[in-house]
Amino acid sequence: MRTNEIIKEIKRLPIQKRIYIIEKTIHSLRKQEDPNQMKKAADTLYTDYKSDKELTAFTNLDFEDFYETR
């Protein structure tokens, strides 16, 4: 079955079943994601975070007390 045929068939379904198909599709995509994706991204940017003053400007505030105003 071709992609446009699949989409046409999905459009014929009631909304609840279409939502179910979307949820299942997203779930299957997430299972296929690389579990180390975040670590790889962090490793890639590590040197930038260590040296780029624009990225580290707010780290001076890390140990400041923070009080929310209302």
Helices and strands as residue ranges (DSSP letters): H 3-12, H 15-32, H 37-51, H 53-56, G 57-61
